[in-house]
Amino acid sequence: MKDKECLEHIQNAIERIKSYTENSNQDDFLSNTLLQDAILYQFTIIGEAIMYVDDELLQQYDYPWYAVRSFRNYIAHQYFGINLSKVWNTIEINLPELERMITMILQNN
């Protein structure tokens, strides 16, 4: 898979998470297993796709890329022990910056 294609997959997954949470709050998320599953799946896509983007390209941008990969591993391996409040915080705090970085990389390449 090419870098651009992987980055577009990430961008699409971010858009889906945003659309899923558009009219939701943390309480909605914590009480809705369907919403949780949909969002966790999109985070898995993000983490998987970032592994196929050339490290040399990512290193040109100041962002903790390891955290994206680590979050995917956390979801994949802690599936029964996932801290859903942590996932919600990631959506609110980290996702906008990741979206900004992915958009910047796509625009520059």
C-alpha positions as a Markdown table, in Angstrom:
| # | Residue | x | y | z |
|---|---|---|---|---|
| 1 | Met | 0.0 | 0.0 | 0.0 |
| 2 | Lys | 1.3 | 3.5 | -0.8 |
| 3 | Asp | 1.7 | 6.2 | 1.8 |
| 4 | Lys | -1.0 | 8.4 | 0.3 |
| 5 | Glu | -3.5 | 5.5 | 0.3 |
| 6 | Cys | -2.7 | 4.7 | 3.9 |
| 7 | Leu | -3.0 | 8.4 | 4.9 |
| 8 | Glu | -6.4 | 8.6 | 3.2 |
| 9 | His | -7.6 | 5.5 | 5.1 |
| 10 | Ile | -6.6 | 7.3 | 8.3 |
| 11 | Gln | -8.3 | 10.5 | 7.2 |
| 12 | Asn | -11.5 | 8.5 | 6.4 |
| 13 | Ala | -11.4 | 6.7 | 9.8 |
| 14 | Ile | -11.0 | 10.0 | 11.6 |
| 15 | Glu | -14.0 | 11.4 | 9.6 |
| 16 | Arg | -16.1 | 8.4 | 10.6 |
| 17 | Ile | -15.2 | 8.8 | 14.3 |
| 18 | Lys | -16.1 | 12.5 | 14.1 |
| 19 | Ser | -19.4 | 11.6 | 12.4 |
| 20 | Tyr | -20.2 | 8.9 | 15.0 |
| 21 | Thr | -19.6 | 11.3 | 17.9 |
| 22 | Glu | -21.0 | 14.5 | 16.4 |
| 23 | Asn | -24.1 | 14.5 | 18.6 |
| 24 | Ser | -22.7 | 12.4 | 21.4 |
| 25 | Asn | -21.1 | 13.1 | 24.8 |
| 26 | Gln | -19.0 | 10.8 | 27.0 |
| 27 | Asp | -22.0 | 9.4 | 28.8 |
| 28 | Asp | -23.6 | 8.5 | 25.4 |
| 29 | Phe | -20.3 | 6.8 | 24.4 |
| 30 | Leu | -20.0 | 4.9 | 27.7 |
| 31 | Ser | -23.5 | 3.5 | 27.5 |
| 32 | Asn | -23.6 | 2.6 | 23.9 |
| 33 | Thr | -21.7 | -0.6 | 23.0 |
| 34 | Leu | -22.5 | -0.2 | 19.3 |
| 35 | Leu | -20.9 | 3.3 | 19.3 |
| 36 | Gln | -17.9 | 1.9 | 21.2 |
| 37 | Asp | -17.4 | -0.9 | 18.8 |
| 38 | Ala | -17.6 | 1.4 | 15.8 |
| 39 | Ile | -15.1 | 3.8 | 17.2 |
| 40 | Leu | -12.7 | 1.2 | 18.4 |
| 41 | Tyr | -12.7 | -0.4 | 14.9 |
| 42 | Gln | -11.9 | 3.0 | 13.3 |
| 43 | Phe | -9.0 | 3.5 | 15.8 |
| 44 | Thr | -7.8 | 0.0 | 14.8 |
| 45 | Ile | -7.8 | 1.1 | 11.2 |
| 46 | Ile | -5.9 | 4.2 | 12.0 |
| 47 | Gly | -3.2 | 2.3 | 14.0 |
| 48 | Glu | -2.9 | -0.4 | 11.3 |
| 49 | Ala | -2.6 | 2.1 | 8.4 |
| 50 | Ile | 0.0 | 4.2 | 10.1 |
| 51 | Met | 2.3 | 1.2 | 10.3 |
| 52 | Tyr | 2.5 | 1.1 | 6.5 |
| 53 | Val | 3.4 | 4.8 | 6.1 |
| 54 | Asp | 7.1 | 5.3 | 5.5 |
| 55 | Asp | 8.8 | 6.3 | 8.7 |
| 56 | Glu | 11.0 | 8.8 | 6.9 |
| 57 | Leu | 7.9 | 10.7 | 5.8 |
| 58 | Leu | 6.4 | 10.7 | 9.3 |
| 59 | Gln | 9.6 | 11.8 | 10.9 |
| 60 | Gln | 9.3 | 15.1 | 8.9 |
| 61 | Tyr | 6.4 | 16.0 | 11.1 |
| 62 | Asp | 6.6 | 16.6 | 14.8 |
| 63 | Tyr | 4.0 | 14.2 | 16.2 |
| 64 | Pro | 4.2 | 11.2 | 18.5 |
| 65 | Trp | 3.5 | 8.6 | 15.8 |
| 66 | Tyr | 4.4 | 5.8 | 18.2 |
| 67 | Ala | 1.3 | 6.8 | 20.3 |
| 68 | Val | -1.0 | 6.0 | 17.3 |
| 69 | Arg | 0.6 | 2.6 | 16.9 |
| 70 | Ser | 0.5 | 2.0 | 20.6 |
| 71 | Phe | -3.2 | 2.9 | 20.8 |
| 72 | Arg | -4.0 | 0.3 | 18.1 |
| 73 | Asn | -2.1 | -2.3 | 20.1 |
| 74 | Tyr | -3.9 | -1.3 | 23.3 |
| 75 | Ile | -7.3 | -1.8 | 21.6 |
| 76 | Ala | -6.3 | -5.0 | 19.9 |
| 77 | His | -4.8 | -6.7 | 23.0 |
| 78 | Gln | -6.8 | -5.2 | 25.9 |
| 79 | Tyr | -10.2 | -5.6 | 24.3 |
| 80 | Phe | -11.9 | -6.7 | 27.5 |
| 81 | Gly | -10.0 | -4.2 | 29.7 |
| 82 | Ile | -10.2 | -1.1 | 27.6 |
| 83 | Asn | -10.6 | 2.1 | 29.6 |
| 84 | Leu | -13.4 | 3.7 | 27.6 |
| 85 | Ser | -13.0 | 7.0 | 29.3 |
| 86 | Lys | -9.4 | 7.0 | 27.9 |
| 87 | Val | -10.8 | 6.3 | 24.4 |
| 88 | Trp | -13.2 | 9.3 | 24.8 |
| 89 | Asn | -10.4 | 11.5 | 25.9 |
| 90 | Thr | -8.4 | 10.4 | 22.9 |
| 91 | Ile | -11.3 | 11.4 | 20.7 |
| 92 | Glu | -11.6 | 14.9 | 22.3 |
| 93 | Ile | -7.9 | 15.7 | 22.9 |
| 94 | Asn | -5.7 | 13.8 | 20.5 |
| 95 | Leu | -7.9 | 13.2 | 17.4 |
| 96 | Pro | -8.1 | 16.8 | 16.2 |
| 97 | Glu | -4.3 | 17.1 | 16.2 |
| 98 | Leu | -3.9 | 13.8 | 14.4 |
| 99 | Glu | -6.4 | 15.0 | 11.8 |
| 100 | Arg | -4.5 | 18.2 | 11.4 |
| 101 | Met | -1.2 | 16.3 | 10.9 |
| 102 | Ile | -2.6 | 13.8 | 8.4 |
| 103 | Thr | -4.2 | 16.7 | 6.4 |
| 104 | Met | -0.9 | 18.5 | 6.4 |
| 105 | Ile | 1.0 | 15.5 | 5.2 |
| 106 | Leu | -1.5 | 14.8 | 2.4 |
| 107 | Gln | -1.4 | 18.5 | 1.3 |
| 108 | Asn | 2.4 | 18.5 | 1.2 |
| 109 | Asn | 2.9 | 15.2 | -0.6 |
